[in-house]
Amino acid sequence: MIRFIFTNAFNLRKAVAALSGLAQTATVFYSADAMSLLATHPDGHVIAALRILPTESVSFKCSEGAVTGIDVVKLYRYLNNSQYLNLAVLYGDEKKNAKYNLAMRYHGMQAFRIMELELIQPDNEHINFENQERKYDVKVGILSTEFRNMIVRLAAIGDIADVTITATQVKIGAGNVHFVLHKLQDCIIEGDIGVEPVHFHPRVDDLISISEGVVLAERVWIYHSNSAPPMLHCPFPPVGDLMYYFV
């Protein structure tokens, strides 16, 4: 059984939009302290994870450990029905019914509009991924506007981007075009990098596909480890966190 209440639901709509632009369906995980939606880009190279946390705008009650699948494009379409969306309540019992209900109320109205959201089979790969433990050694923070501008520039240059991290700078480029960001002046670099630079080679098309999520954050964070897939973290305080894993 779940009951999620979202005030200022337009922020939820923005976060769900980032997922619906990446995949048709998502696997939803419920715990005592978070609701997580995982979606995979059709090319299989990017897994997005939206973690919705309890805040002043979000409250919930759910069955610990429950897992379902939903059509995230349909969820976004419901939430995007009106720009005046104010309050959204997602509720239902996955053990008794094959659907949830989404109740939405708009500014200036007292009545709720209720839509049905069918539940689908969870993705086993998402379940395995959610259960994995990931630790990162290096963390780099870049202003999201600057990061997005670089990706737009690189889109016309090459297919594979090169991200090189040292103790003093980050270089992001493709082909013969490179942008250099210096520690403290242009970016934040934390963690144990060592003598050798850290390299990360995402596909430019994948970086473009996640741009809608990047703009939600004031600053994006690149996480790197030799034992886990590189991850781009986009904090979105009104809702939670949006993470992109390059697998």
Secondary structure as UniProt FT lines:
FT   STRAND          2..7
FT   HELIX           9..20
FT   TURN            21..22
FT   STRAND          25..30
FT   STRAND          35..40
FT   TURN            42..43
FT   STRAND          46..52
FT   STRAND          58..62
FT   TURN            64..65
FT   STRAND          67..71
FT   HELIX           72..79
FT   TURN            80..81
FT   TURN            83..84
FT   STRAND          85..92
FT   TURN            94..96
FT   STRAND          99..106
FT   TURN            107..108
FT   STRAND          113..120
FT   HELIX           124..130
FT   STRAND          138..143
FT   HELIX           144..154
FT   TURN            155..157
FT   STRAND          162..165
FT   STRAND          169..174
FT   TURN            175..176
FT   STRAND          177..183
FT   TURN            184..186
FT   STRAND          187..191
FT   STRAND          198..200
FT   HELIX           204..209
FT   HELIX           211..214
FT   TURN            215..216
FT   STRAND          219..224
FT   STRAND          231..236
FT   TURN            237..239
FT   STRAND          240..246
//
